């Protein structure tokens, strides 16, 4: 399976979950949380810093992590939201109210 296929499967799974989940006592509307609802606090921190225009090295220094870890959090958030680029991930996070600048 190609990487692009795997990323697209995440988007499709989110759409299916949104429209096909049966109602439960916890979720009477029948919806289940989407993958982007499960962004970690670090993924949100990194996306927020990126939205402010910070570079990976600056984010790493501010959060006390390595640049590799910054990239890992960015990639994780991007995949969970079905974004293909960092810019798209930031835009989606802002639009969905996951981060504020």
SVG drawing of the C-alpha trace seen along z (x, -y; Angstrom):
<svg xmlns="http://www.w3.org/2000/svg" viewBox="-30 -35 47 37">
<polyline fill="none" stroke="black" stroke-width="0.4" points="0.0,0.0 1.3,-3.4 1.8,-6.2 -0.7,-8.3 -3.2,-5.5 -2.7,-5.2 -3.2,-9.0 -6.4,-8.8 -7.7,-5.9 -7.6,-8.1 -9.7,-10.7 -12.2,-8.1 -12.4,-6.5 -13.1,-9.9 -15.9,-10.5 -17.4,-7.1 -17.3,-7.6 -19.0,-10.9 -21.9,-9.6 -22.3,-6.0 -21.9,-5.7 -25.1,-4.5 -26.5,-6.6 -25.3,-5.6 -26.2,-7.0 -22.9,-8.9 -23.4,-10.2 -27.1,-10.5 -26.4,-12.2 -24.6,-9.1 -21.3,-10.6 -18.0,-9.3 -14.9,-11.4 -12.8,-12.0 -9.1,-11.2 -8.2,-14.9 -10.1,-15.0 -7.3,-12.9 -4.4,-15.3 -1.9,-15.2 -1.2,-18.3 2.3,-18.3 0.9,-18.1 -1.3,-21.0 1.7,-22.9 3.7,-22.3 0.9,-23.3 0.3,-26.5 4.0,-27.4 4.1,-26.7 1.0,-28.9 2.9,-31.7 5.6,-31.4 8.2,-29.7 10.9,-27.4 11.4,-23.8 14.6,-24.8 12.8,-27.5 10.0,-25.2 12.4,-22.6 14.2,-25.0 11.0,-26.5 9.5,-23.1 12.7,-21.4 12.6,-18.7 14.6,-17.9 13.9,-19.0 13.2,-15.4 10.5,-15.3 9.0,-18.5 8.8,-16.9 7.3,-13.7 4.6,-15.7 3.9,-17.7 3.6,-14.5 1.4,-12.9 -1.0,-15.8 -1.0,-16.1 -1.9,-12.5 -4.6,-12.5 -6.3,-15.4 -5.9,-14.1 -3.7,-17.0 -1.1,-16.6 1.1,-19.6 2.1,-21.4 0.3,-24.5 -2.9,-22.5 -2.6,-21.0 -2.3,-24.5 -5.2,-25.8 -7.4,-22.8 -6.4,-23.1 -7.3,-26.8 -10.6,-26.2 -11.6,-23.3 -10.7,-25.4 -7.9,-23.0 -5.4,-25.8 -5.5,-29.6 -2.8,-32.1"/>
</svg>
